């Protein structure tokens, strides 16, 4: 009997993530309404749709009317095309040598900023006897990818000599759009506007001009141009806004999106311990009184962050239960003392809500000194995703 057949016949490990495609579609509608009909929304589905499943999420977004999807690279785009996704796809971090023919064949839109990008794509497009669209990226201050404004005229000359390429888009990336009092956004915007002027004076007229990520979509109307690139907001989150080093909220700094993913497990075992009992590796937690402790079949191999050790909490039977001891590779302990009716097999919410209680990726990120992006992307492949329409 084949391994996959055997797996289908037996119960799976009881740790899973539920992905609400209806919520994803609603979040997309919220963003399109927020920016208005004159601004296109490029829905970013890179990193396996931030851990939610790129193929399923792309299907839902395409059905909702998304005209553009954003991925990191060719290897993320190929499965989407193979699964019949027809939506335009933007390769946001360029491409490697040798990928140019496949990019042209699949009608993907690569981001370019290197002279060799232009040279290779021109040859591939000429060989296919088509004119192929590209997105030109300018580095206005992020210091990662893109042509510097000083070098832009030279690259534009190369593009002028590439008759089979069309500059369809011009883009940049904001470094600190969630920090409300930083001067960098205004400076990056100024440099981008100057770069757009240089591009147009060179005879090009990009139809898509974009620089706004999730935070800029929410807080900085002046950066929208005619396309925005929301990522984590599609999945129900965005970074806290800051001013003078402190979090700020309210007013216009809100977008009514909801988390798309709920992460669950079940109680594997229940143990009773006396006071002064060390728990877990290195005994980092010691019971202060008699305690009832649940063992959960989830650990850092599943993406449950080790920084949640002795800090995090879960929801079980509409009660919070704190994590006790160190999160290990496959198991986590939680204190369920005093929770009535607790039993092996009870459902436990790792990320999600129940009866007014909530544990979300922002909370995990605070304990882990990270971001909700990391929390979602780090939920591992061994956690099956279950999709709800």
MARDREN-661067 format. One record per residue (C-alpha): residue number from 1; x, y, z negated. Coordinates in Angstrom, 3 decimals. Last residue first. Example, Ala and Ser with C-alpha at 12.3 -4.5 7.8 and 13.67 -1.06 7.14 Angstrom:
% MARDREN-661067
[atom 2, [13.670, -1.060, -7.140]]
[atom 1, [12.300, -4.500, -7.800]]
% end
This chain:
% MARDREN-661067
[atom 389, [-15.212, 28.895, -1.499]]
[atom 388, [-13.414, 27.063, -4.288]]
[atom 387, [-9.982, 25.653, -3.647]]
[atom 386, [-8.145, 23.239, -5.926]]
[atom 385, [-4.395, 23.779, -6.109]]
[atom 384, [-2.274, 20.902, -7.373]]
[atom 383, [0.488, 21.746, -9.891]]
[atom 382, [3.494, 19.769, -8.642]]
[atom 381, [4.234, 22.611, -6.251]]
[atom 380, [5.262, 24.886, -9.094]]
[atom 379, [3.629, 27.915, -10.628]]
[atom 378, [6.612, 30.236, -10.206]]
[atom 377, [4.961, 32.503, -7.649]]
[atom 376, [2.187, 33.448, -10.075]]
[atom 375, [4.403, 34.274, -13.056]]
[atom 374, [7.020, 35.980, -10.900]]
[atom 373, [4.543, 38.351, -9.240]]
[atom 372, [2.932, 39.042, -12.637]]
[atom 371, [6.221, 40.668, -13.640]]
[atom 370, [9.007, 39.806, -16.040]]
[atom 369, [9.995, 40.166, -19.678]]
[atom 368, [8.569, 36.683, -20.307]]
[atom 367, [6.190, 37.826, -23.033]]
[atom 366, [5.045, 40.796, -20.962]]
[atom 365, [4.814, 38.669, -17.826]]
[atom 364, [2.585, 36.110, -19.525]]
[atom 363, [0.220, 38.899, -20.555]]
[atom 362, [0.228, 40.330, -17.028]]
[atom 361, [-0.430, 36.846, -15.641]]
[atom 360, [-3.678, 36.597, -17.597]]
[atom 359, [-5.010, 35.140, -20.838]]
[atom 358, [-8.594, 36.203, -21.488]]
[atom 357, [-11.342, 35.642, -24.017]]
[atom 356, [-14.831, 37.017, -23.364]]
[atom 355, [-16.468, 33.599, -23.164]]
[atom 354, [-13.652, 32.075, -21.125]]
[atom 353, [-10.983, 33.688, -18.975]]
[atom 352, [-7.934, 32.625, -16.987]]
[atom 351, [-4.342, 31.499, -17.179]]
[atom 350, [-3.405, 28.559, -19.408]]
[atom 349, [-6.997, 27.444, -19.948]]
[atom 348, [-7.350, 24.145, -21.808]]
[atom 347, [-9.922, 21.474, -21.030]]
[atom 346, [-10.498, 18.916, -23.756]]
[atom 345, [-9.160, 15.463, -22.922]]
[atom 344, [-8.129, 14.615, -26.472]]
[atom 343, [-10.540, 16.275, -28.876]]
[atom 342, [-11.236, 19.533, -30.722]]
[atom 341, [-14.686, 19.605, -32.268]]
[atom 340, [-14.084, 22.703, -34.342]]
[atom 339, [-10.896, 24.787, -33.968]]
[atom 338, [-9.446, 24.937, -37.472]]
[atom 337, [-5.880, 24.058, -36.541]]
[atom 336, [-5.428, 24.078, -32.767]]
[atom 335, [-1.711, 24.969, -32.790]]
[atom 334, [-0.269, 24.552, -29.307]]
[atom 333, [2.567, 22.310, -28.117]]
[atom 332, [3.914, 22.271, -24.560]]
[atom 331, [5.071, 19.331, -22.460]]
[atom 330, [6.774, 18.615, -19.132]]
[atom 329, [10.049, 20.542, -19.126]]
[atom 328, [9.830, 21.859, -22.663]]
[atom 327, [8.141, 24.961, -24.069]]
[atom 326, [9.820, 25.518, -27.413]]
[atom 325, [7.819, 25.369, -30.600]]
[atom 324, [4.300, 26.591, -31.157]]
[atom 323, [2.060, 28.096, -28.465]]
[atom 322, [-0.890, 29.833, -30.060]]
[atom 321, [-4.516, 28.677, -29.674]]
[atom 320, [-7.182, 31.206, -28.716]]
[atom 319, [-10.727, 29.948, -29.115]]
[atom 318, [-13.518, 29.334, -26.600]]
[atom 317, [-13.094, 25.551, -26.817]]
[atom 316, [-9.460, 25.965, -25.746]]
[atom 315, [-7.774, 29.156, -24.589]]
[atom 314, [-3.989, 29.367, -24.454]]
[atom 313, [-1.387, 31.451, -26.242]]
[atom 312, [2.166, 32.580, -25.713]]
[atom 311, [4.780, 33.594, -28.245]]
[atom 310, [6.400, 30.592, -29.976]]
[atom 309, [7.790, 29.497, -26.573]]
[atom 308, [6.221, 31.708, -23.890]]
[atom 307, [9.748, 32.600, -22.771]]
[atom 306, [9.946, 29.060, -21.416]]
[atom 305, [7.611, 30.051, -18.589]]
[atom 304, [4.973, 27.563, -17.508]]
[atom 303, [6.171, 26.996, -13.959]]
[atom 302, [5.231, 23.330, -13.718]]
[atom 301, [8.802, 22.272, -14.492]]
[atom 300, [8.560, 24.780, -17.368]]
[atom 299, [5.961, 22.690, -19.094]]
[atom 298, [2.491, 21.215, -18.838]]
[atom 297, [0.953, 18.031, -20.228]]
[atom 296, [-0.398, 19.701, -23.388]]
[atom 295, [0.192, 18.327, -26.899]]
[atom 294, [-2.303, 19.612, -29.433]]
[atom 293, [-1.275, 20.392, -33.011]]
[atom 292, [-3.322, 20.166, -36.191]]
[atom 291, [-1.530, 21.874, -39.054]]
[atom 290, [-0.842, 21.537, -42.775]]
[atom 289, [0.825, 24.782, -43.851]]
[atom 288, [3.799, 26.913, -42.766]]
[atom 287, [4.666, 24.627, -39.860]]
[atom 286, [8.218, 25.085, -38.609]]
[atom 285, [8.886, 26.439, -35.105]]
[atom 284, [12.299, 26.530, -33.425]]
[atom 283, [12.848, 22.886, -34.429]]
[atom 282, [15.747, 22.471, -32.025]]
[atom 281, [13.422, 20.984, -29.386]]
[atom 280, [9.823, 20.685, -30.561]]
[atom 279, [8.258, 21.088, -33.990]]
[atom 278, [9.839, 21.367, -37.445]]
[atom 277, [7.485, 20.207, -40.242]]
[atom 276, [7.461, 22.451, -43.330]]
[atom 275, [3.759, 21.896, -44.028]]
[atom 274, [2.250, 18.567, -43.078]]
[atom 273, [1.491, 17.604, -39.492]]
[atom 272, [-1.539, 16.207, -37.677]]
[atom 271, [-1.151, 15.312, -34.011]]
[atom 270, [-3.498, 15.467, -31.009]]
[atom 269, [-2.531, 14.107, -27.582]]
[atom 268, [-2.916, 14.892, -23.867]]
[atom 267, [-5.122, 17.958, -24.185]]
[atom 266, [-6.152, 19.037, -20.711]]
[atom 265, [-4.722, 21.527, -18.205]]
[atom 264, [-5.837, 24.701, -16.471]]
[atom 263, [-4.603, 27.582, -14.328]]
[atom 262, [-7.185, 30.021, -12.930]]
[atom 261, [-6.258, 31.842, -9.731]]
[atom 260, [-8.017, 34.683, -7.912]]
[atom 259, [-7.564, 37.328, -10.568]]
[atom 258, [-10.015, 40.207, -10.078]]
[atom 257, [-9.694, 43.475, -8.200]]
[atom 256, [-11.356, 46.752, -9.129]]
[atom 255, [-8.506, 49.126, -8.336]]
[atom 254, [-7.440, 51.608, -10.947]]
[atom 253, [-5.031, 54.502, -11.168]]
[atom 252, [-7.581, 57.046, -9.973]]
[atom 251, [-8.679, 57.932, -13.489]]
[atom 250, [-7.464, 55.356, -15.968]]
[atom 249, [-4.039, 54.053, -16.714]]
[atom 248, [-0.654, 55.136, -18.026]]
[atom 247, [2.233, 53.042, -19.342]]
[atom 246, [5.103, 54.972, -20.831]]
[atom 245, [8.574, 55.704, -19.466]]
[atom 244, [7.824, 59.349, -18.714]]
[atom 243, [4.913, 58.184, -16.548]]
[atom 242, [4.231, 54.545, -15.805]]
[atom 241, [1.701, 52.527, -13.857]]
[atom 240, [1.176, 48.904, -14.869]]
[atom 239, [1.970, 46.524, -12.000]]
[atom 238, [-0.886, 45.142, -9.958]]
[atom 237, [-3.058, 42.052, -10.202]]
[atom 236, [-6.028, 40.245, -8.673]]
[atom 235, [-4.641, 38.031, -5.917]]
[atom 234, [-5.054, 40.632, -3.200]]
[atom 233, [-3.462, 43.077, -5.620]]
[atom 232, [-0.241, 41.018, -5.484]]
[atom 231, [0.391, 41.904, -1.867]]
[atom 230, [-1.086, 45.032, -0.352]]
[atom 229, [0.585, 46.256, 2.857]]
[atom 228, [-0.985, 49.511, 4.057]]
[atom 227, [-1.598, 50.757, 7.601]]
[atom 226, [-2.525, 54.096, 9.177]]
[atom 225, [-0.396, 56.494, 7.081]]
[atom 224, [-0.965, 55.332, 3.491]]
[atom 223, [1.810, 57.269, 1.777]]
[atom 222, [-0.131, 60.478, 1.048]]
[atom 221, [-2.849, 58.499, -0.720]]
[atom 220, [-0.456, 57.609, -3.503]]
[atom 219, [-2.004, 55.779, -6.474]]
[atom 218, [-3.783, 52.599, -5.468]]
[atom 217, [-2.254, 51.913, -2.068]]
[atom 216, [1.086, 53.079, -3.442]]
[atom 215, [0.970, 50.403, -6.142]]
[atom 214, [0.025, 47.658, -3.676]]
[atom 213, [2.592, 48.555, -1.008]]
[atom 212, [2.485, 51.689, 1.132]]
[atom 211, [5.062, 52.277, 3.893]]
[atom 210, [3.227, 51.935, 7.192]]
[atom 209, [2.958, 53.430, 10.662]]
[atom 208, [1.170, 51.315, 13.275]]
[atom 207, [0.649, 52.660, 16.802]]
[atom 206, [4.315, 53.359, 17.328]]
[atom 205, [4.810, 56.081, 19.971]]
[atom 204, [8.290, 55.957, 21.456]]
[atom 203, [9.851, 58.631, 23.661]]
[atom 202, [12.966, 59.472, 21.646]]
[atom 201, [11.093, 62.467, 20.213]]
[atom 200, [8.603, 59.998, 18.773]]
[atom 199, [11.274, 57.994, 16.973]]
[atom 198, [12.950, 61.155, 15.638]]
[atom 197, [9.615, 62.443, 14.286]]
[atom 196, [8.946, 59.087, 12.634]]
[atom 195, [12.386, 59.258, 11.015]]
[atom 194, [11.580, 62.712, 9.620]]
[atom 193, [8.317, 61.384, 8.192]]
[atom 192, [10.208, 58.485, 6.633]]
[atom 191, [12.819, 60.761, 5.092]]
[atom 190, [10.130, 62.964, 3.557]]
[atom 189, [8.232, 59.944, 2.234]]
[atom 188, [11.407, 58.564, 0.676]]
[atom 187, [12.022, 61.905, -1.036]]
[atom 186, [8.446, 62.106, -2.319]]
[atom 185, [8.647, 58.544, -3.602]]
[atom 184, [12.042, 59.128, -5.236]]
[atom 183, [10.934, 62.067, -7.382]]
[atom 182, [9.678, 59.690, -10.096]]
[atom 181, [6.773, 60.983, -12.178]]
[atom 180, [4.190, 58.331, -11.294]]
[atom 179, [6.349, 55.248, -11.569]]
[atom 178, [4.284, 52.566, -9.760]]
[atom 177, [5.662, 53.580, -6.336]]
[atom 176, [9.246, 52.915, -7.353]]
[atom 175, [11.254, 51.497, -4.424]]
[atom 174, [8.979, 52.249, -1.492]]
[atom 173, [9.479, 50.196, 1.664]]
[atom 172, [9.775, 51.473, 5.227]]
[atom 171, [7.836, 50.935, 8.420]]
[atom 170, [7.432, 51.787, 12.097]]
[atom 169, [5.172, 49.594, 14.201]]
[atom 168, [4.443, 48.748, 17.822]]
[atom 167, [7.922, 49.432, 19.153]]
[atom 166, [7.611, 47.569, 22.464]]
[atom 165, [10.254, 45.207, 23.813]]
[atom 164, [10.612, 43.901, 27.374]]
[atom 163, [12.229, 47.066, 28.694]]
[atom 162, [15.168, 46.893, 26.269]]
[atom 161, [17.386, 49.877, 27.178]]
[atom 160, [15.171, 52.248, 25.224]]
[atom 159, [15.484, 49.856, 22.285]]
[atom 158, [19.265, 50.171, 22.387]]
[atom 157, [18.955, 53.965, 22.504]]
[atom 156, [16.593, 53.787, 19.518]]
[atom 155, [19.242, 51.854, 17.606]]
[atom 154, [21.748, 54.647, 18.144]]
[atom 153, [19.246, 57.323, 17.136]]
[atom 152, [18.439, 55.450, 13.865]]
[atom 151, [21.996, 55.328, 12.532]]
[atom 150, [21.681, 58.438, 10.365]]
[atom 149, [18.159, 57.460, 9.274]]
[atom 148, [19.560, 54.164, 7.938]]
[atom 147, [18.245, 51.067, 9.672]]
[atom 146, [16.288, 48.703, 7.475]]
[atom 145, [16.725, 46.198, 4.688]]
[atom 144, [17.819, 46.699, 1.089]]
[atom 143, [18.835, 50.113, -0.211]]
[atom 142, [15.342, 51.238, -1.182]]
[atom 141, [16.138, 54.793, -0.097]]
[atom 140, [14.629, 55.532, 3.304]]
[atom 139, [15.741, 52.300, 4.970]]
[atom 138, [13.926, 52.360, 8.311]]
[atom 137, [12.156, 49.327, 9.747]]
[atom 136, [11.131, 48.937, 13.384]]
[atom 135, [8.243, 46.538, 13.989]]
[atom 134, [8.400, 44.640, 17.269]]
[atom 133, [5.945, 43.884, 20.066]]
[atom 132, [6.915, 41.694, 23.022]]
[atom 131, [6.604, 42.564, 26.682]]
[atom 130, [6.372, 39.349, 28.666]]
[atom 129, [8.357, 37.434, 31.291]]
[atom 128, [9.181, 34.573, 28.877]]
[atom 127, [12.877, 34.903, 29.703]]
[atom 126, [12.581, 38.674, 29.381]]
[atom 125, [11.011, 38.267, 25.945]]
[atom 124, [13.823, 35.986, 24.778]]
[atom 123, [16.565, 38.209, 26.204]]
[atom 122, [15.019, 41.343, 24.656]]
[atom 121, [14.605, 39.527, 21.343]]
[atom 120, [18.298, 38.655, 21.218]]
[atom 119, [19.576, 42.145, 22.046]]
[atom 118, [17.115, 43.973, 19.813]]
[atom 117, [17.872, 41.882, 16.753]]
[atom 116, [21.565, 42.198, 17.623]]
[atom 115, [21.309, 45.966, 17.260]]
[atom 114, [19.979, 45.510, 13.694]]
[atom 113, [16.776, 47.076, 12.346]]
[atom 112, [13.984, 44.751, 13.419]]
[atom 111, [10.772, 43.496, 11.803]]
[atom 110, [9.387, 40.630, 13.840]]
[atom 109, [5.850, 40.512, 15.258]]
[atom 108, [4.869, 36.924, 15.983]]
[atom 107, [3.538, 35.868, 19.359]]
[atom 106, [4.244, 32.160, 18.726]]
[atom 105, [6.407, 31.834, 21.827]]
[atom 104, [8.195, 35.138, 21.160]]
[atom 103, [9.071, 34.158, 17.611]]
[atom 102, [10.089, 30.695, 18.792]]
[atom 101, [12.480, 32.223, 21.323]]
[atom 100, [13.983, 34.601, 18.729]]
[atom 99, [14.749, 32.010, 16.053]]
[atom 98, [18.331, 31.266, 17.151]]
[atom 97, [19.891, 34.086, 15.178]]
[atom 96, [17.922, 34.636, 11.985]]
[atom 95, [14.809, 36.775, 11.601]]
[atom 94, [13.441, 40.010, 10.181]]
[atom 93, [12.363, 40.459, 6.590]]
[atom 92, [8.700, 41.407, 7.110]]
[atom 91, [7.734, 38.945, 9.794]]
[atom 90, [4.323, 40.438, 10.659]]
[atom 89, [1.589, 38.019, 11.751]]
[atom 88, [-1.372, 38.945, 13.952]]
[atom 87, [-4.375, 36.759, 13.137]]
[atom 86, [-4.795, 33.563, 15.155]]
[atom 85, [-4.394, 31.052, 12.295]]
[atom 84, [-4.825, 27.633, 13.903]]
[atom 83, [-3.123, 25.430, 11.335]]
[atom 82, [0.065, 25.257, 13.410]]
[atom 81, [0.088, 29.071, 13.562]]
[atom 80, [-0.048, 29.283, 9.779]]
[atom 79, [2.557, 26.528, 9.381]]
[atom 78, [4.967, 28.478, 11.666]]
[atom 77, [4.679, 31.814, 9.861]]
[atom 76, [6.385, 30.863, 6.592]]
[atom 75, [9.385, 29.351, 8.367]]
[atom 74, [9.567, 32.425, 10.598]]
[atom 73, [10.138, 34.828, 7.718]]
[atom 72, [8.717, 36.792, 4.828]]
[atom 71, [5.041, 36.818, 5.668]]
[atom 70, [2.503, 39.605, 6.250]]
[atom 69, [-0.934, 38.966, 7.720]]
[atom 68, [-2.677, 41.391, 10.061]]
[atom 67, [-6.195, 41.824, 11.477]]
[atom 66, [-7.978, 40.672, 8.325]]
[atom 65, [-11.658, 40.145, 9.153]]
[atom 64, [-12.986, 38.140, 6.207]]
[atom 63, [-12.581, 34.930, 8.200]]
[atom 62, [-8.915, 35.799, 8.699]]
[atom 61, [-8.593, 36.396, 4.964]]
[atom 60, [-10.138, 33.015, 4.161]]
[atom 59, [-7.939, 31.183, 6.644]]
[atom 58, [-4.898, 33.026, 5.353]]
[atom 57, [-5.730, 32.032, 1.777]]
[atom 56, [-6.033, 28.358, 2.719]]
[atom 55, [-2.776, 28.369, 4.680]]
[atom 54, [-0.808, 30.516, 2.249]]
[atom 53, [-1.569, 28.587, -0.929]]
[atom 52, [-2.040, 30.520, -4.196]]
[atom 51, [1.610, 30.735, -5.229]]
[atom 50, [2.070, 34.346, -4.200]]
[atom 49, [0.405, 33.577, -0.859]]
[atom 48, [2.861, 30.736, -0.229]]
[atom 47, [5.738, 33.134, -0.901]]
[atom 46, [4.378, 35.529, 1.725]]
[atom 45, [0.646, 36.068, 2.162]]
[atom 44, [0.614, 39.864, 2.465]]
[atom 43, [-2.659, 41.195, 3.841]]
[atom 42, [-1.878, 43.967, 6.329]]
[atom 41, [-4.770, 46.390, 5.791]]
[atom 40, [-5.527, 48.854, 8.572]]
[atom 39, [-6.367, 52.477, 7.751]]
[atom 38, [-9.018, 54.431, 9.673]]
[atom 37, [-11.885, 52.387, 8.214]]
[atom 36, [-11.264, 53.469, 4.651]]
[atom 35, [-8.431, 52.949, 2.178]]
[atom 34, [-10.593, 51.898, -0.782]]
[atom 33, [-13.152, 50.051, 1.345]]
[atom 32, [-10.423, 47.912, 2.886]]
[atom 31, [-9.020, 47.296, -0.577]]
[atom 30, [-12.303, 46.185, -2.123]]
[atom 29, [-13.032, 43.982, 0.880]]
[atom 28, [-9.695, 42.222, 0.367]]
[atom 27, [-10.474, 41.721, -3.323]]
[atom 26, [-13.858, 40.245, -2.366]]
[atom 25, [-12.191, 37.839, 0.037]]
[atom 24, [-9.783, 36.700, -2.666]]
[atom 23, [-12.668, 36.315, -5.115]]
[atom 22, [-14.531, 34.085, -2.645]]
[atom 21, [-11.325, 32.117, -2.081]]
[atom 20, [-11.326, 31.214, -5.775]]
[atom 19, [-8.172, 29.227, -6.494]]
[atom 18, [-8.307, 26.645, -9.295]]
[atom 17, [-4.915, 25.531, -10.592]]
[atom 16, [-4.169, 22.071, -11.956]]
[atom 15, [-2.748, 20.085, -14.875]]
[atom 14, [-4.342, 16.720, -15.605]]
[atom 13, [-1.837, 14.430, -13.866]]
[atom 12, [-3.842, 12.746, -11.136]]
[atom 11, [-6.126, 9.779, -11.684]]
[atom 10, [-5.417, 6.848, -9.443]]
[atom 9, [-6.669, 5.823, -6.021]]
[atom 8, [-5.378, 8.835, -4.106]]
[atom 7, [-1.924, 8.305, -5.545]]
[atom 6, [-1.933, 4.702, -4.327]]
[atom 5, [-2.916, 5.838, -0.848]]
[atom 4, [-0.133, 8.433, -0.830]]
[atom 3, [2.407, 5.788, -1.864]]
[atom 2, [1.372, 3.441, 0.935]]
[atom 1, [0.000, 0.000, 0.000]]
% end
